[in-house]
Amino acid sequence: MSSASDGGHVPVLLTESLAALAIRDDGVYVDATFGRGGHSRAILAALGPRGTLIAIDRDPAAHADAESITDARFRFRHAWFSELPGVLDALGVAQVDGVLLDLGVSSPQLDDPARGFSYRHDGPLDMRMDPSRGEGAAAFIARATVGELTEVIRDYGEERFAQSVARAIAKAREIEPIVTTRRLANVVAQAIGARTRGDWRQDPAARTFQALRIAVNRELQQVSVVLPLLTQRLAPQGRLAAISFHSLEDRIVKRFFAFASRPFGGDERLARVPIREAALPPAPLAIVGRATKPSDAEAKRNPRARSAVLRVAERTSHPLPGDWPRGWEESGAR
C-alpha cells in the first residue's frame, strides 16, 4: 500500500525497502506491486546503467502510470502474482537479485469512488483490483449464502459480529440488490448498531469491506502462491522484501520465512528426529534482521502507513529440493 499526499505518491517504508533489497548497480530486480510507481522510481534511481527493473501489477491503472516511465532499464507487465514466473520467462530472465512486495490496496484505489473499495465514498460495489477479471463484490454478495458471508467476514475481516452482518446483508438484498458502497456500509452499520467495538475510531463497516476486498481479489491465496515462486527465482544472496498492512498478510509472510529458513523445512516432527542438523536439507532462505515498522514521523505524515510491517529474507546458495515447498502452509512454522 502506498499513500497519496498533496496529490503526490508516497511509498511506504521507502528508505527501509531500498536498504532491504541491498541494490547492486547491475542487478535485476522485481517490483511485484507497482501501484503508482513510487518504489519502482526509487529502485531505478539506485540502479546503475546495466541494471534492470521488472514491474508487474494487476491494476490497469498501474499500467497507465507505468507508461510514464521511459527508462530503458524498466519493463512493466500487467499480471497477477501467480503469473510472475511466466512474465520472467517471456523476458528471458532466469534469476533476479531482489523482489519487493508492497501488499494490500493502494491509496489511489481507495480514494477513487468508481473502484468501490471504500465505505467513505459512494460508488459501485466492485472492489476488484483488476476489473477485467473475476467477480465483483456486488456479484459475490448477491449469490453467497449466509454461511459463506459469515465465513468471509469472520476470517478475512476478523469481525466478531460476522454472523449478524451476514444475516443483515441477506435480509437487505431480498428487498433490493446491494450494488453501492454506501448501501452496504449502511447495512453493516445497522447490523452492528451501538455495540462496542473497543475502538471508536474505526468505522463499523471497515472490517466487512476489508473482508470482501480480500475475498474478491483472492489476496491471501495470491500471497501464499507467490512467496515460494519468488524464492525459486532468487539468485544466491538475492533479497525478498515484503511489506504487509494487516495481520493476515503478515502472518503468511512470517510463516513462510520461518518455514524456508529452517534446515528441516519447518517440519517440527523432523526437527525432533535424532539426526545431525548437517544431514538435514539446508534452508533456502535466511531471515534478515527483525520486522521493521514505520517511524513515528512517517506514521504521522502518512496515517495509512501505521500498520505497515516490512520483513526481509535472503536466498542462500543451497539448492531447492525437487518437491519444495510441498506442504509449507500446513507446516509447524507458525
SVG drawing of the C-alpha trace seen along z (x, -y; Angstrom):
<svg xmlns="http://www.w3.org/2000/svg" viewBox="-38 -19 65 59">
<polyline fill="none" stroke="black" stroke-width="0.4" points="0.0,0.0 1.1,-3.5 -0.4,-6.8 -1.2,-9.9 -0.3,-13.2 -0.9,-16.6 -1.6,-14.9 1.7,-13.1 2.6,-9.5 4.1,-8.5 5.5,-4.9 5.6,-3.4 8.9,-2.5 10.8,-3.7 14.2,-4.1 13.9,-0.8 12.8,1.1 15.7,-0.1 18.1,0.8 16.4,4.2 17.0,5.0 20.7,4.2 20.6,3.0 23.5,3.7 24.3,1.4 24.0,4.2 21.3,6.2 17.9,7.5 15.0,6.5 11.3,7.0 8.7,4.7 5.8,7.1 3.3,4.5 4.0,1.4 1.0,-0.6 1.7,-4.1 5.4,-3.6 6.9,-5.2 9.1,-2.2 9.9,-1.5 11.2,-5.0 13.4,-4.8 14.8,-1.5 15.7,-2.8 17.4,-5.8 19.6,-3.4 20.4,-1.1 23.4,-1.5 23.2,-1.8 23.4,2.0 20.7,2.7 17.1,3.9 13.8,3.4 10.7,5.5 7.4,4.4 4.0,6.0 0.6,5.1 -2.9,6.4 -4.5,3.0 -4.9,1.5 -4.5,-2.0 -1.0,-1.0 -0.2,-0.1 -1.2,-3.7 1.2,-5.1 4.0,-2.8 3.8,-4.2 5.2,-7.5 8.5,-5.8 10.6,-5.8 13.8,-4.4 15.3,-1.7 16.1,0.4 12.4,0.7 9.9,3.3 6.2,3.4 3.7,6.2 0.0,6.3 -0.1,9.5 -1.1,11.2 1.4,12.6 0.9,16.1 1.7,15.1 5.2,13.7 7.2,16.8 5.7,16.6 6.5,12.9 10.1,13.6 10.3,16.5 8.9,14.3 11.6,11.7 14.3,14.3 15.1,13.8 16.1,16.9 17.1,15.3 16.6,12.0 18.6,10.2 15.7,8.9 11.9,8.7 9.7,6.1 6.1,6.9 4.0,4.0 0.8,5.8 -2.7,4.6 -4.8,1.9 -3.2,-1.4 -4.5,-4.9 -5.4,-5.8 -7.6,-2.7 -9.2,-3.6 -9.8,-7.2 -11.4,-6.5 -15.2,-6.1 -15.6,-4.3 -13.4,-1.4 -15.8,-0.6 -13.1,0.1 -14.0,-2.4 -17.0,-2.9 -16.1,-6.6 -17.1,-7.2 -20.3,-6.2 -19.8,-4.3 -20.4,-1.0 -19.6,2.0 -16.8,3.6 -13.6,3.9 -11.6,5.7 -8.0,4.7 -8.3,6.0 -11.8,5.0 -11.3,7.1 -11.2,10.4 -13.2,12.2 -16.3,11.5 -17.0,8.1 -18.2,7.6 -21.8,6.9 -22.0,10.1 -20.4,12.1 -22.9,10.6 -25.8,11.4 -25.0,15.1 -23.3,16.0 -25.1,17.9 -25.3,16.6 -22.8,19.2 -20.3,18.1 -20.7,14.4 -20.2,15.2 -17.1,17.2 -15.6,14.5 -16.4,11.6 -15.2,13.5 -12.0,15.0 -10.8,12.1 -12.2,9.2 -11.8,10.6 -15.2,9.2 -16.8,10.6 -20.3,9.6 -19.8,11.5 -23.0,13.6 -25.1,10.6 -23.6,8.7 -24.1,11.6 -27.8,12.0 -28.4,8.3 -26.9,8.4 -29.0,11.4 -32.2,9.6 -31.4,6.3 -30.7,8.0 -34.1,9.5 -35.6,6.0 -33.2,4.6 -29.8,5.7 -26.8,4.2 -24.8,2.6 -23.3,-0.5 -20.7,-1.0 -22.9,-3.4 -25.8,-1.0 -23.5,1.8 -21.9,-0.5 -25.4,-1.5 -26.5,2.2 -23.4,3.1 -23.7,0.1 -27.3,1.0 -26.3,4.6 -23.6,3.7 -25.6,0.9 -24.3,-0.6 -22.4,2.5 -19.0,1.5 -16.0,2.3 -13.3,1.3 -12.0,-1.2 -14.4,-4.0 -12.0,-5.4 -12.9,-2.6 -15.9,-2.8 -18.4,0.1 -18.1,1.2 -14.3,1.2 -13.8,4.9 -16.5,6.1 -15.2,4.0 -11.7,5.4 -13.0,8.9 -14.9,8.6 -11.9,7.0 -9.6,9.8 -12.1,12.4 -12.9,10.8 -9.2,10.4 -8.0,13.7 -5.3,11.6 -4.2,14.1 -4.1,17.0 -2.0,15.0 0.5,14.1 0.7,17.8 1.4,18.8 3.9,16.1 6.3,16.5 7.7,19.9 7.6,18.9 9.8,15.9 12.2,17.9 12.7,20.2 13.7,17.3 16.1,15.5 19.8,15.7 22.1,16.5 22.2,13.5 19.1,12.2 16.6,10.4 12.9,10.9 11.3,7.9 7.6,7.9 5.5,5.1 2.2,6.1 -0.6,3.9 -2.7,6.3 -2.1,9.3 -3.5,11.8 -0.9,10.9 1.9,10.5 1.1,13.9 1.5,15.6 4.9,13.8 6.2,14.6 5.1,18.2 6.7,18.7 10.0,17.1 10.1,19.3 9.5,22.4 12.0,21.6 14.8,20.5 14.8,23.8 17.1,26.7 14.2,29.1 11.8,27.2 9.8,26.0 8.6,29.5 8.6,29.8 8.3,33.6 11.5,33.8 13.2,31.4 12.7,33.9 14.3,36.8 17.7,37.7 19.9,36.9 22.6,34.3 21.5,30.9 24.2,31.1 22.4,34.1 19.1,32.2 18.1,30.4 19.7,26.9 17.5,23.9 16.9,21.9 16.3,18.6 17.9,16.7 15.9,14.1 17.5,10.7 17.1,8.7 13.8,8.1 10.4,6.9 10.5,3.1 7.7,0.7 7.3,-2.9 8.9,-5.6 6.7,-7.8 7.5,-10.6 6.4,-8.6 3.2,-7.4 2.4,-11.0 3.0,-12.1 1.1,-9.2 -1.5,-7.7 -2.3,-4.8 1.3,-3.6 0.8,-3.0 0.1,0.7 2.9,1.5 5.4,4.2 8.5,5.0 10.0,8.4 13.2,9.4 14.8,12.7 17.9,13.6 18.4,16.5 21.1,18.9 23.4,20.8 21.7,24.1 19.7,25.8 16.0,26.3 14.7,29.9 12.8,31.2 9.4,31.2 10.0,27.9 7.9,26.3 5.3,29.0 3.0,28.6 4.6,25.4 1.2,23.9 0.4,26.9 3.9,27.0 4.7,26.2 6.1,22.8 3.5,20.8"/>
</svg>
